Amino acid sequence: MDSAVIWYTGQATGIVTLVLFSLVMVLGISVRRQVRLPGLPRLAAVALHRSISLLAVAFLAVHILTAVIDSYVDISLLAVVVPFSSSYEPLWIGLGAVALDLILAVVITSLLRARIGRRTWRAVHWLAYACWPVAIVHGITLGSGTGHPMTGWPLWLTIACVAVVLAAVAQRVATGRRALTPADILAAAPARSAAAREYATSASVGTHEGVRR
């Protein structure tokens, strides 16, 4: 594959990943008790949150792959997962590795949710919020793709993403209510369904008994 194509692919997927993860942050913060996104029921908003998360992980995988195979800089596969082990810009590449490791922890525990229990899964799930600011710093410091800090419209796009996420955080703090995370809502959905079925069964039995009398 042409090196220029690899370079542009890496840059483009990095920017798209940033936008998608920022959207994931906003959705995760906004899905709260008694509050729904306009035009979407709560569970639909959670499903959207999960779908965008998976899409962001897919773009991140392509971004990492292009960084490893790009001949412009020397970034080993080990440096991608072991923080601060890269010979090229070890601090800033290391921050990217930290963000990746946090995301991998969230993905793996989500796959093993039934085995590790809801409490552990929920605790690890909060790492997704920790990886976002780390990824922002990684993107700003290396976002130009030339070893220099991000400039131009990618920088302004990053600033806009930060502003939107901070606005969502401010709104959540201002409400002063405990918010349900997407993890809470997904975990509570089976219980609500079971309660609804039990209520329907009880109502049906009560109706039949009333008819008999």
Buried (B, 14 or more C-beta within 10 A) or exposed (E): EEEEEBBEBBBBBBBBBBBBBBBBBBBBBBBBEEBBBEEBEBBEBBBBBBEBBEBBBBBBEBBBBBBBBBEBBEBBEEBBEEBEBBEBBBEBBBBBBBBBBBBBBBBEBBEEBEEBEBEEBBEBBEBBBBBBBBBBBBBBBBBBBEEEEBEEEBBEBBEEBBEBBEEBBEEBEEEEEEBBBBBBBBBEEEEEEEEEEEEEEEEEEEEEEEEEE
